[in-house]
Amino acid sequence: MFSKNTKYNFKLKTAFLMLLAVCIQATAQSNAWKPASFEIVKSNYKTFKTSQYAHVFSGSKYNIVGLAPELQGLTGIELPLDKYKNGTNSPLQLKFKEPVQVLVGIFQEKNSEYLQADKLQNAKLVLENGVTITGLAPVNIYAIAYAKGTHTILPNAKGLFAILGVIKSSQQLVSRNAELLDGKLWNPTYIIEGFSDEKPLFEIIGGENKPVIDEGMPGTEGIQGGFEGGRVVKVGDTYHMFPTERAGEKGVEYYYDRVKTKIGHWTSKDAIHWKRESTIYQASGTYAVTEDDNPMNDRRGAIWSYMPVFSEKANKWYGYYLAYTVHKEIQPNHSFGRIWRCESTVEGINGIGGPYKDMGIIMEPGLDSQPWEGRQGVASFFPYKVGDKYFGFYSGAYPFESWADYPKKSGKGWFVALAESNSLEGPWTRMNKGLEPIKTIHPQFVENPIVSQLPNGLYIAVFDGGPEGWGHHLPNMIGYTLSKDGINWGEARYLPIETKVDKTWDIMRTPLCLIPEGNDVYTIIYNTIDLKKRFHPTGMVKVKLNKEVMNSRLEELKKEK
């Protein structure tokens, strides 16, 4: 699993910084800029609400991921990216009913493709570093005054800029440096569902505005660090969840929560109210005594990522889970993962609760490992059927540039690839068709994909899209990817679920399912991190499938080679 070397000794500092940010935001909002109405004259330019995830330029993947509070809720204008870069754009004419100020975003990059600030006339700098747009340079915001009437906006401008809002001319603007981050930290750019040129496959229709499992709820006794990873399945009218419980130990530092783990079994009738039924597995929590993959070390020091899969042939549930060697000092502390398979001793679909017995290791570091699997690989596993064969996503992390870097000189990256087998039991073989992992989904981060099929046969995998935190600038959203054949996977899309449910997290982590409920509605259970507390909670959201988009995506994939 994704590993961080932070020992949570920054808790007070984090709380202070968040309080400071709230105070700054409250001050800014008290001087909120008042929008002015306008009309776009004789053109097909579209508008957008200036807010988190707003799609700023047509023909691009660029989106807002941070903005000054003064801009929140204004109306921007979506400009065609390539036409403004190469100077072939049609004139932008706006009609105003009163004197206004147009807010223009200028990219702080000396490049002929971008409008330069020294080319502006009668413009006032009002926000330095006022907005962050994925993949693009820092943005300064200038206000340009226009009288009542119809005007062509920056008719002689050469290069790309952004129109982020129109505000009333009468108000006093307090200039400041908003100190937002450089958008180039979010690279590569990515597609956010519902905030791009394409129609979304899933509409986020709502869910719970608070965690469905949180600290202090029944069943969480003895689980200090909350939850991460695993899978939820539905049997009849009952949801069964098998999360990684970050149990830890009382009186021991927070970081130990992710070492001494359990695999729990929880049930629910509505995906909201959960009951803990049992412990499926308990990790030893024992640290390694050597820095390499040595049998002297306890190779079940931490247990993660339990994936239940029903075998129709055997008429019983199989479980696939990850056991790590754990080193106390070397990052990542989770190292040299091994995938175990177990079987329920109770036959039939209702035997999901077990008990389970281990059947052995199906994948581990060895002669067929590749350097990209890194110090953490094999780091997760999920099997699924395609025709008469089985495939399994397996993962690696903290890659070695070459085997000369083994055992502790690792880089950064969280990757997946495929293994194949003729049965769920194995043997499983890495599909070494290339030396690189699957990078068509995202080139830097894919964790814990869970595969199912949509009604038209498309394979879909939901996965952890990577954090915004700990020095990483990743989508921080649940991701999904599609495949027509279960082998070749397309570019990810990301689900901004906080647009329909209250955001109770700082870092979005792992989706545990995509469960069909009928009428094209699906349930997603997910884990998150709230940096203000030790316990990582679990949430729930509902999404609705657009079948028209689903079928068009299938046709698009069929056309690809």
Solvent accessible surface area in square Angstrom, and as a share of the most:
residue,aa,sasa,rsa
1,M,1,0.01
2,F,3,0.01
3,S,2,0.01
4,K,12,0.05
5,N,77,0.39
6,T,36,0.21
7,K,82,0.35
8,Y,24,0.09
9,N,136,0.70
10,F,49,0.20
11,K,72,0.31
12,L,153,0.76
13,K,134,0.57
14,T,20,0.12
15,A,46,0.36
16,F,124,0.52
17,L,87,0.43
18,M,58,0.26
19,L,111,0.55
20,L,82,0.41
21,A,56,0.43
22,V,94,0.54
23,C,69,0.41
24,I,86,0.44
25,Q,86,0.38
26,A,56,0.43
27,T,87,0.50
28,A,8,0.06
29,Q,91,0.40
30,S,88,0.57
31,N,80,0.41
32,A,53,0.41
33,W,12,0.04
34,K,122,0.52
35,P,78,0.49
36,A,7,0.06
37,S,70,0.45
38,F,41,0.17
39,E,96,0.43
40,I,39,0.20
41,V,29,0.16
42,K,194,0.82
43,S,44,0.28
44,N,142,0.73
45,Y,22,0.08
46,K,117,0.50
47,T,67,0.39
48,F,22,0.09
49,K,127,0.54
50,T,0,0.00
51,S,19,0.12
52,Q,71,0.32
53,Y,11,0.04
54,A,3,0.02
55,H,12,0.05
56,V,0,0.00
57,F,0,0.00
58,S,30,0.19
59,G,58,0.56
60,S,18,0.12
61,K,74,0.31
62,Y,39,0.15
63,N,1,0.01
64,I,0,0.00
65,V,22,0.13
66,G,15,0.14
67,L,29,0.14
68,A,2,0.01
69,P,27,0.17
70,E,9,0.04
71,L,0,0.00
72,Q,88,0.39
73,G,36,0.35
74,L,3,0.01
75,T,53,0.31
76,G,0,0.00
77,I,0,0.00
78,E,14,0.06
79,L,0,0.00
80,P,31,0.19
81,L,16,0.08
82,D,92,0.48
83,K,108,0.46
84,Y,9,0.03
85,K,44,0.19
86,N,99,0.51
87,G,44,0.42
88,T,89,0.52
89,N,46,0.24
90,S,59,0.38
91,P,91,0.57
92,L,4,0.02
93,Q,61,0.27
94,L,0,0.00
95,K,96,0.41
96,F,2,0.01
97,K,155,0.66
98,E,54,0.24
99,P,75,0.47
100,V,0,0.00
101,Q,24,0.11
102,V,0,0.00
103,L,0,0.00
104,V,0,0.00
105,G,0,0.00
106,I,6,0.03
107,F,3,0.01
108,Q,82,0.37
109,E,39,0.18
110,K,183,0.78
111,N,57,0.29
112,S,108,0.70
113,E,71,0.32
114,Y,17,0.06
115,L,3,0.01
116,Q,35,0.15
117,A,40,0.31
118,D,115,0.59
119,K,142,0.60
120,L,22,0.11
121,Q,143,0.63
122,N,142,0.73
123,A,35,0.27
124,K,107,0.45
125,L,64,0.32
126,V,1,0.00
127,L,0,0.00
128,E,69,0.31
129,N,32,0.17
130,G,0,0.00
131,V,1,0.00
132,T,3,0.02
133,I,0,0.00
134,T,1,0.01
135,G,17,0.16
136,L,5,0.03
137,A,6,0.05
138,P,28,0.18
139,V,0,0.00
140,N,22,0.11
141,I,0,0.00
142,Y,29,0.11
143,A,5,0.04
144,I,10,0.05
145,A,73,0.57
146,Y,34,0.13
147,A,62,0.48
148,K,140,0.59
149,G,24,0.23
150,T,70,0.40
151,H,50,0.22
152,T,42,0.24
153,I,6,0.03
154,L,31,0.15
155,P,93,0.58
156,N,130,0.67
157,A,28,0.22
158,K,150,0.63
159,G,6,0.05
160,L,0,0.00
161,F,3,0.01
162,A,0,0.00
163,I,0,0.00
164,L,0,0.00
165,G,0,0.00
166,V,2,0.01
167,I,0,0.00
168,K,68,0.29
169,S,39,0.25
170,S,101,0.65
171,Q,31,0.14
172,Q,163,0.72
173,L,18,0.09
174,V,92,0.53
175,S,57,0.37
176,R,68,0.25
177,N,65,0.33
178,A,17,0.13
179,E,133,0.59
180,L,51,0.25
181,L,87,0.44
182,D,49,0.25
183,G,0,0.00
184,K,100,0.42
185,L,84,0.42
186,W,16,0.06
187,N,99,0.51
188,P,43,0.27
189,T,27,0.16
190,Y,11,0.04
191,I,18,0.09
192,I,0,0.00
193,E,8,0.03
194,G,45,0.43
195,F,52,0.22
196,S,27,0.17
197,D,81,0.42
198,E,60,0.27
199,K,130,0.55
200,P,44,0.28
201,L,0,0.00
202,F,5,0.02
203,E,91,0.41
204,I,13,0.07
205,I,73,0.37
206,G,14,0.13
207,G,30,0.29
208,E,46,0.21
209,N,82,0.42
210,K,137,0.58
211,P,20,0.12
212,V,9,0.05
213,I,2,0.01
214,D,25,0.13
215,E,107,0.48
216,G,70,0.67
217,M,68,0.30
218,P,108,0.68
219,G,18,0.17
220,T,8,0.05
221,E,129,0.58
222,G,48,0.46
223,I,7,0.03
224,Q,37,0.16
225,G,0,0.00
226,G,0,0.00
227,F,1,0.00
228,E,4,0.02
229,G,0,0.00
230,G,0,0.00
231,R,43,0.16
232,V,2,0.01
233,V,13,0.07
234,K,76,0.32
235,V,19,0.11
236,G,72,0.69
237,D,92,0.48
238,T,21,0.12
239,Y,8,0.03
240,H,19,0.09
241,M,0,0.00
242,F,0,0.00
243,P,0,0.00
244,T,0,0.00
245,E,0,0.00
246,R,2,0.01
247,A,3,0.03
248,G,10,0.09
249,E,75,0.34
250,K,172,0.73
251,G,89,0.85
252,V,53,0.30
253,E,79,0.35
254,Y,52,0.20
255,Y,7,0.02
256,Y,26,0.10
257,D,1,0.00
258,R,2,0.01
259,V,0,0.00
260,K,53,0.22
261,T,0,0.00
262,K,46,0.20
263,I,0,0.00
264,G,0,0.00
265,H,10,0.04
266,W,1,0.00
267,T,20,0.12
268,S,6,0.04
269,K,138,0.59
270,D,57,0.29
271,A,0,0.00
272,I,46,0.23
273,H,133,0.59
274,W,26,0.09
275,K,131,0.55
276,R,59,0.21
277,E,78,0.35
278,S,41,0.26
279,T,62,0.36
280,I,26,0.13
281,Y,28,0.11
282,Q,82,0.36
283,A,2,0.02
284,S,53,0.34
285,G,5,0.05
286,T,66,0.39
287,Y,52,0.20
288,A,16,0.12
289,V,104,0.60
290,T,36,0.21
291,E,67,0.30
292,D,47,0.24
293,D,31,0.16
294,N,36,0.18
295,P,108,0.68
296,M,139,0.62
297,N,8,0.04
298,D,49,0.25
299,R,69,0.25
300,R,61,0.22
301,G,0,0.00
302,A,0,0.00
303,I,0,0.00
304,W,0,0.00
305,S,2,0.01
306,Y,0,0.00
307,M,1,0.00
308,P,0,0.00
309,V,21,0.12
310,F,49,0.20
311,S,4,0.03
312,E,151,0.68
313,K,187,0.79
314,A,34,0.26
315,N,70,0.36
316,K,35,0.15
317,W,12,0.04
318,Y,3,0.01
319,G,0,0.00
320,Y,1,0.00
321,Y,1,0.01
322,L,1,0.00
323,A,0,0.00
324,Y,0,0.00
325,T,3,0.02
326,V,0,0.00
327,H,29,0.13
328,K,102,0.43
329,E,119,0.53
330,I,25,0.13
331,Q,64,0.28
332,P,0,0.00
333,N,4,0.02
334,H,0,0.00
335,S,0,0.00
336,F,6,0.03
337,G,0,0.00
338,R,12,0.05
339,I,0,0.00
340,W,49,0.17
341,R,17,0.06
342,C,0,0.00
343,E,17,0.08
344,S,0,0.00
345,T,71,0.41
346,V,71,0.41
347,E,117,0.53
348,G,16,0.15
349,I,77,0.39
350,N,126,0.65
351,G,2,0.02
352,I,3,0.02
353,G,27,0.26
354,G,16,0.15
355,P,95,0.60
356,Y,27,0.10
357,K,101,0.43
358,D,59,0.30
359,M,89,0.40
360,G,25,0.24
361,I,68,0.35
362,I,31,0.16
363,M,7,0.03
364,E,68,0.30
365,P,33,0.21
366,G,43,0.41
367,L,193,0.96
368,D,65,0.34
369,S,14,0.09
370,Q,14,0.06
371,P,41,0.26
372,W,17,0.06
373,E,4,0.02
374,G,8,0.08
375,R,2,0.01
376,Q,0,0.00
377,G,3,0.03
378,V,0,0.00
379,A,6,0.05
380,S,5,0.03
381,F,5,0.02
382,F,6,0.02
383,P,2,0.01
384,Y,17,0.07
385,K,110,0.46
386,V,29,0.17
387,G,57,0.55
388,D,131,0.68
389,K,74,0.31
390,Y,38,0.14
391,F,9,0.04
392,G,0,0.00
393,F,1,0.00
394,Y,3,0.01
395,S,4,0.03
396,G,2,0.02
397,A,1,0.01
398,Y,4,0.01
399,P,21,0.13
400,F,7,0.03
401,E,164,0.74
402,S,49,0.32
403,W,121,0.42
404,A,94,0.73
405,D,23,0.12
406,Y,89,0.34
407,P,27,0.17
408,K,108,0.46
409,K,146,0.62
410,S,35,0.23
411,G,33,0.32
412,K,117,0.50
413,G,4,0.04
414,W,9,0.03
415,F,21,0.09
416,V,0,0.00
417,A,12,0.10
418,L,9,0.05
419,A,0,0.00
420,E,49,0.22
421,S,6,0.04
422,N,125,0.64
423,S,26,0.17
424,L,11,0.05
425,E,62,0.28
426,G,19,0.18
427,P,123,0.77
428,W,20,0.07
429,T,75,0.44
430,R,14,0.05
431,M,31,0.14
432,N,80,0.41
433,K,171,0.73
434,G,41,0.39
435,L,147,0.73
436,E,116,0.52
437,P,10,0.06
438,I,34,0.17
439,K,85,0.36
440,T,86,0.50
441,I,5,0.02
442,H,10,0.04
443,P,54,0.34
444,Q,78,0.35
445,F,0,0.00
446,V,1,0.01
447,E,10,0.04
448,N,2,0.01
449,P,3,0.02
450,I,8,0.04
451,V,8,0.05
452,S,43,0.27
453,Q,97,0.43
454,L,6,0.03
455,P,85,0.53
456,N,41,0.21
457,G,30,0.29
458,L,0,0.00
459,Y,21,0.08
460,I,1,0.00
461,A,0,0.00
462,V,2,0.01
463,F,0,0.00
464,D,0,0.00
465,G,0,0.00
466,G,0,0.00
467,P,0,0.00
468,E,57,0.26
469,G,17,0.16
470,W,61,0.22
471,G,70,0.67
472,H,33,0.15
473,H,42,0.19
474,L,13,0.06
475,P,5,0.03
476,N,18,0.09
477,M,3,0.01
478,I,0,0.00
479,G,0,0.00
480,Y,1,0.00
481,T,1,0.00
482,L,12,0.06
483,S,0,0.00
484,K,79,0.34
485,D,43,0.22
486,G,0,0.00
487,I,55,0.28
488,N,100,0.51
489,W,9,0.03
490,G,21,0.21
491,E,67,0.30
492,A,1,0.01
493,R,39,0.14
494,Y,1,0.00
495,L,3,0.02
496,P,1,0.01
497,I,1,0.01
498,E,39,0.17
499,T,64,0.37
500,K,107,0.45
501,V,4,0.03
502,D,84,0.43
503,K,101,0.43
504,T,51,0.30
505,W,12,0.04
506,D,37,0.19
507,I,1,0.00
508,M,4,0.02
509,R,3,0.01
510,T,0,0.00
511,P,0,0.00
512,L,0,0.00
513,C,3,0.02
514,L,16,0.08
515,I,15,0.08
516,P,89,0.56
517,E,54,0.24
518,G,42,0.40
519,N,134,0.69
520,D,40,0.21
521,V,30,0.17
522,Y,13,0.05
523,T,0,0.00
524,I,0,0.00
525,I,0,0.00
526,Y,7,0.03
527,N,0,0.00
528,T,4,0.02
529,I,3,0.01
530,D,16,0.08
531,L,44,0.22
532,K,105,0.45
533,K,58,0.25
534,R,42,0.15
535,F,1,0.01
536,H,1,0.00
537,P,1,0.01
538,T,1,0.01
539,G,5,0.05
540,M,6,0.03
541,V,0,0.00
542,K,50,0.21
543,V,0,0.00
544,K,76,0.32
545,L,6,0.03
546,N,57,0.29
547,K,94,0.40
548,E,122,0.55
549,V,8,0.05
550,M,5,0.02
551,N,71,0.36
552,S,50,0.32
553,R,14,0.05
554,L,26,0.13
555,E,87,0.39
556,E,94,0.42
557,L,26,0.13
558,K,117,0.50
559,K,168,0.71
560,E,103,0.46
561,K,248,1.05
